Amino acid sequence: MEAIKRKKLKEKIVENIFLICACVAVISLLAITFFVFYNGLKPFVSNSYSLWSFLTGVEWRPGSNLYGILYMFVGSIFATLGAILIGVPVAILTAVFIAELAGSKVGKLIRFAVELLAGIPSVLYGVFGLGIIVPYVLKISPMAQGESLLATILVLAIMILPTVISISETSLSTVPMEYREGSYALGASKIQTIFRVVIPAARSGIMTGVILGIGRAIGETMAVMLVCGNPIAGIPTSIFSQIRPLTTNIALEMGYAAGVHQELLYSTGVVLFIFIMIINFTVNKLVKAKVGS
């Protein structure tokens, strides 16, 4: 009887430890959300700055009391969309090759390379982009600089590869072999089976990888800062235009900002936070709707 009581007590202690760990994660999220929103909404609640001017302005000149983030928001969207359009197809096809077509040795080699790619610090991606991608962009650019939307897209496309490849490859590997065998029995080829059976069956997991890739692209700072140009005004009109994403704006100026300037940098974080939440919510809804159908 004593042994049973001790066992139940140990189980209860372990359960409470798990509960505390889960609470830490939730409390951390709530604390970050409260801190960012509390500081970010201050300048608008106190009427020290116009919310409309902040959201629709195309100039960021703290010295002239101009704090517009529309051109940053547009640049962030363009950079993210471009990275997804280039990086996601490459990542999914790579995952298909590893999971379905490559032999064990080749598959292990590529998987190892992908894991190494995931471990490279962000700043090194930026240095690579500044030293390799930017000079090549400069050669083809009609403008006098290589730091541009195109350079940012290419760097971000490379950066999201490990995340999307790893999750997609895992999802493809978990598709039951019976699905493939049934497709072969109906006369489908290997490639037909991959694209018409295996990938649709792994769609939910692949979309999870895409969502995380989008989050990585939107939230990246250091690498983007080195290759985007960071102009103080102007909506990008071509892939060769310089951009200033929301994340780099915060990183560039938070170290010395004060007063309304600092508060509006927090406001930039609020916009970024809401933007990411909307994207995650929308993509999750689309995934659930497709899986349900």
LINKA-V565053 format. One record per run of one state. SS is the DSSP state (hx for helix, st for strand, lp for the rest). FROM is the first residue (numbers start at 1). TO is the last residue. If there is no record, write none. Layout:
ss = <SS | SS>
from = <FROM | FROM>
to = <TO | TO>
This chain:
ss = <lp | hx | lp | hx | lp | hx | lp | st | hx | lp | st | lp | hx | lp | hx | lp | hx | lp | hx | lp | hx | lp | hx | lp | hx | lp | hx | lp | st | lp | st | lp | st | lp | hx | lp | hx | lp>
from = <1 | 2 | 41 | 42 | 46 | 51 | 57 | 59 | 62 | 65 | 66 | 68 | 70 | 102 | 104 | 120 | 122 | 141 | 149 | 174 | 177 | 186 | 190 | 202 | 203 | 220 | 222 | 228 | 229 | 230 | 233 | 234 | 243 | 244 | 246 | 254 | 260 | 293>
to = <1 | 40 | 41 | 45 | 50 | 56 | 58 | 61 | 64 | 65 | 67 | 69 | 101 | 103 | 119 | 121 | 140 | 148 | 173 | 176 | 185 | 189 | 201 | 202 | 219 | 221 | 227 | 228 | 229 | 232 | 233 | 242 | 243 | 245 | 253 | 259 | 292 | 293>
